[in-house]
Amino acid sequence: MSARGIISAAYRAGIVPEHLYGKTQYKTLQARLSEEILYNRRHTLFFRTEPGVFFLTEFMSDPAIPQKFKAAFPARRRTRDLLNEPSLALSTRYVMSDRFSQFHTWHELVEDAEHHNALKYVDPKATSADFTMIWSFSLVRRAESVLSYRIGRYRDDRDQFANRRTIGFPGIVGFTDNTLFSEGDYGVAEGALDAVLTDLDLSLRAFTNDGHVELPTSTEIVMLDRDTDRPIILLIMQWNCPTWFEPTTRRLSLNDVCWFDLSSKINNIDDFEPWSRAALEHIR
């Protein structure tokens, strides 16, 4: 049902709280349902079957409901939605020091940064320049090609990113990414892979056939906007996709998807957003 339909049904059943009022109650409900799905993910009470249409998870096992109404619709991740949990950051003073440039692998950098108390979880929406945000930026490779798509304004409405072509799937290094299985990398690999699978609407088993993922052999550490008071750290990881994978499904929430040949000359580099330009410079 749509949020408007849910509200109408609730009024007919007489279960709408007396304190609830307003002309656009269905908009408020849709926003709350979207937050529920975003924050609780696999444990959510609801999921989308198409944009703006919701289904109760508890009825997934009901044989009386046709299967076509139970297929979850993959929601587009928005950049601003990623900033809703504490994220890993480096002390800006440490980032600007000579020590930072000495490290080329993430594990080495983490070990040294921990020794100097330079790592901290921060509110990503805070304006403090004392800490520098760390982002994962995952590339999906197939031989000499990399998956590319165009960023819509719903996904990222910043002028440097909206309607630009990209080769990466971004993600913060969130507090919940770090688990007992993270092997000292603060969950960077797990979080980055989750971003790829979410945006491509794939399960782990479907993406790997046997459920085993070959982690990227390296994580390129790139600093952007170094001359500003708020630089950005990118952790560029390249994931090899199965040979059968083709991003052509109608349900894929990406625009203008194609494979970009890394061995060919780039004639339209200005069409790419800044993070992709930095990644292309490092992997070519």
N, C-alpha and C positions, 0 to 999 in steps of 0.2 A: 504494500500500500504506500501511497505517497504520504508526506507529512500532513497535507491538507485532508486527505482521506482518513488518516488516523485521528485527527482532531475531530472531524465530523462524526466518526463512529463513537468516539469517547463522549461527545455531547448527547448522542442518541441513547447511549447506555447510562447516562447520568453519572459518570465517574470523573468529570472534570472538577478539580478543586475550585472552591469558591473564590480563592484569592487570585486565580488565573484570569487575566483580562487583557484586552488589547485587540486591535484590528488585524494584526499579523502574527497571531499565535502560531500558525503553521510554520512560519519562518524561524521562529525561536525553537520550535520542536525539531525542525530539520537540522539546525545548527547543533543542538544538544545530541541528536542521534549521530551526527558526523563526528563529534568529539568522542562519543562513546566508542565508535568503531576505531578511531585513530589511536586512542590511548590504550584500549584493552585488546585490540588486535584479535588473537586467536581465542580469547576468553570473552569476546563481546557478546552481548545479548541479541544484537542485531547485525545484519550485513546488507549491503546493497545488491539488488539484482539488476539494476540499471540506474542511471543518474537520477537521484531524487526519489527512488523507490526502495522501500525497506522490507525486510523479511525477518521474522523471529527465528533465531537459531534453534530454539527448542522444537520447532516443527520440521526440522531437517529429516527426521526419521519417520515422518507421517507418510504412509504409503498412499493415502488418498490424495495427496497433493502432487501434481505432475512434476517430473524432474526438471523440466524447463524453467520452472519458477524458483528452483533452488540453486541455480548457478550464480555464484558471486561475481559482481562486477568489480574489476580492479580500479580503485580510486587513484587519481593522479596525485602524486606527492607534490606538494608545494614547498618552495624553499622556506617560506616563513613557518610552515607547519613543522619543519624539522627542529625548530628552535624552542621546543617546549619542554626540554629536560636539560638538566645540568650537562655541560659538555666539557671535554678535556681541552685544556689550553696550556700554553707555555708562557712563562714569564717573558714579557717583551724585552726586558733588560738582557735576559739570557739569549733570546733570539738575535738580538743586535750585537752580541759579543762574538769574539773570534772563535769561541768554543763551538758554537752552533754549526759553523761552516765546515768543521772538521769531520762531521759524521755523514755517512752516505746511506746507512741502513737505519730503519726505524728502531730496531731492538737496541742498537748501540746508542742511539740518541736518547732513548727512554732511560737506559741504565745511567747515563751521565746526568741527564736532567733530574732524575730522582736523587742522585747523589748531591746535587746542588739545590734541592728543594724548589725546582723550577716548574714542576707539573702541578696542576690544580684543576679541579672541576669548578666551572664558573657558570653564571647565568648568561647564556649566549645573547640575551637581549640587553644586557647591561652596557653602559657607554664607557666604562673604564678602559683606558689604554694601557693599563698595567699588565694585561695578559693578552696573548695573541691566539686567536681561534685556530683550531686544527680541523681540517676537513679531509675526508677520504674522497677520492675521485677515481671511480672505477671505469676501466675501459674493457669492452668485450671484444676479444680478438678472434679472428678466424684466418689462420695462416698470415698473409701479409695485409689483411684488411682489418679495419676496425669499424664497429657499428656506430653510425652517426644518425642524428635526428635533429629536428628544429624545435626550439623551445617556444612554447606558447605563453601568452601573457598570464594565463591562469597558473601556470607552473612557476614562473618567475617574471615579475613585472618590472624589474630593474632595467633601465635603459640599455645597459651594456649586455644584457642577457636576453631580453624578450625578443622573440622572432629571429634570434641568431641560431646558427648551426652549432652543435656540440658533439663531442665524442665521448662524453663521460656521464656517469651517474653519481651525483654528489651525495654526501651524507656527513653528519657530524659524528664525532666519536663520543657517543652518549654514555652516560653513567650506567645504564642498564646493559650496555654491550659487553662490559667487563665481567667475565664469569670465571669459574674455576678452570675452564678449558681454554682460556685465552692465551696461555703460555707467555705471559709477560708483555703482550702487545696492547693491553688495555681493550681488547675486543675489537681492534681496528679491522681485522680480516673478516670476522663474523658480521660486524655491522655493515661493512662495505658489500659483502655478498648479499646480505638481506636487502640492501638498497637495489641491487641489480635484479634480484628475483622478484621484488615487489613491483618495480617499474615494468618488467617484462612479463608479469603475470605468470610466473613459472614456479613450480615446486622444486625443491632441492633434488629430488629423485628424477624428475623430468629433465632437469638441466644437465644432470651428470650420468644418466642412465642407471648406474649402479649405486647412486647415493653418495659416492665418494668424490670429494672436491680436491683438485690439485691446487693448492694455494699459490699465489703469485710468487715467482722466484725472487722478486725484489720489490721494494717499495721506494719509489723515487720521492725524495723530499724536496719540494720546491717552495720558495718563498715569493709571494706576490705583494705588490704595493710596498716594497721595502722602504721607500722614501717617505711614506706617510706615517702618521702616529698610530695607525692601526693596520699593520701588515696582516697577511693571511698565510697560513701554512697548508700546503696541499700535499697529501700522501697519495701519489699516483700508483695505482695497482692495475695490472693487466690480467684479465681472466680469459682463459681459453674456453670457448664454447664448444659444444658437441658439433660434429660435422653436419648433422642433420638439421640444425637449428636455422630457421628462417623467420625473421620478425614480420610476418605478413598477415597475422590473424586480425580479424575485424575488431576484436576486443582490445587490441593493443592501444594503450592510451598515450601514444607518441605520434608526433607529426612528421611527415616527409622522411620516413625511415629508409636508410640505404646503407650499403657497405662502402666504406671509403678506403681506397687503395693507398696504403702508406708509401708504396714505391713510386707512385706517380707524383708529378710536380703539382704543388698547390698554387692554383691561379687566383683563388678567391679567399686568401687567408683572413681578410678583413670581415668576411661573412661569419667567421667563427667567434664565439664569445671568448673573453680573456683567459679563462681557465683552460679551455681547449687549445688555445694558441700556445700557452705555456707547456701543456702536455705534449703537443706535437713537436715542439722544439727539443724536448728531452728524449722522446722515444724514436725520432727519426735519425 
